[in-house]
Amino acid sequence: MNAYDIIRKPVITEQSMEGVADKKYVFKVAVDATKTEIKAAVEEIFGVKVAKVNTLRQLGKMKRTGAMPAGRRAEYKKAVVTLTADSKTIEFFEGMV
């Protein structure tokens, strides 16, 4: 796996943008990625220093498909990445705030 297989896409929501001031960034990541792999991928892609990585798995919502059987959205994994105090910010998120 390379770094771009681990980091799928950034999460741009009101709640995730509140953490940008504290250097906390949220990404959707590969379901089988570990915290150390996520840390290495973020450091490689954005050239920053990562202090901490918190992860959570989100189950897919149940969805109606008309009659039977009921469907389900895809599961995904989110990572909240906290940068060190002396690290630079990620420019991608700067225009969003």
C-alpha positions in Angstrom: 0.0 0.0 0.0 1.3 3.5 -0.8 0.3 6.6 1.1 -2.5 7.5 -1.3 -4.2 4.1 -0.8 -4.3 4.7 2.9 -5.6 8.3 2.9 -8.7 8.2 0.8 -10.1 11.8 1.1 -10.5 14.6 3.6 -13.7 15.1 5.6 -15.1 18.6 5.1 -17.8 19.3 7.6 -18.6 22.0 10.1 -17.5 19.9 13.0 -14.2 18.8 11.4 -13.4 22.4 10.4 -13.6 23.6 14.0 -10.5 21.5 14.8 -8.4 23.1 12.1 -7.5 25.9 14.5 -6.1 23.3 16.9 -4.2 21.6 14.1 -6.7 18.6 14.0 -7.6 17.3 10.6 -10.1 14.5 9.7 -9.6 12.0 6.8 -11.4 9.0 5.5 -8.8 6.2 5.4 -8.6 2.6 4.3 -10.5 0.3 6.7 -7.5 -2.0 7.3 -5.0 0.9 7.9 -3.3 1.1 11.3 -2.5 4.3 13.2 1.2 4.0 12.4 0.5 3.6 8.7 -1.9 6.6 8.8 0.7 8.7 10.6 3.4 7.8 8.0 1.1 8.5 5.1 0.0 12.0 6.3 3.7 12.9 7.0 4.7 11.7 3.5 1.8 13.4 1.6 1.7 16.7 3.4 5.2 17.1 4.8 4.1 17.7 8.4 4.8 16.2 11.8 2.0 14.2 13.4 1.7 14.1 17.2 -1.4 11.8 17.5 -3.8 9.7 15.5 -7.3 8.8 16.7 -9.4 6.4 14.6 -13.0 5.3 14.5 -15.0 2.9 12.3 -18.3 4.0 11.0 -20.9 1.3 10.1 -22.9 1.9 7.0 -26.5 3.1 7.4 -29.4 0.8 6.6 -31.2 1.9 3.4 -34.4 0.9 1.9 -34.2 -0.6 -1.6 -38.0 -0.8 -2.3 -39.1 -4.2 -1.2 -36.8 -6.9 0.3 -33.9 -7.1 1.1 -32.8 -3.9 2.8 -29.5 -2.5 1.6 -26.6 -1.0 3.5 -24.2 1.9 2.7 -20.5 1.1 2.7 -18.6 1.0 6.0 -15.6 3.4 6.4 -12.9 4.4 8.8 -12.1 8.0 9.9 -8.9 9.3 11.3 -8.5 12.5 13.4 -4.8 13.5 12.9 -3.3 16.0 15.4 -0.2 17.8 14.3 2.7 18.9 16.6 2.8 22.5 17.8 5.9 23.3 15.8 4.6 21.7 12.6 3.3 23.7 9.6 -0.4 23.5 8.7 -1.9 21.7 5.8 -2.6 24.2 3.1 -5.5 22.2 1.6 -7.7 23.0 4.6 -6.8 26.7 4.9 -9.2 28.0 2.3 -12.1 26.0 3.8 -12.3 27.8 7.2 
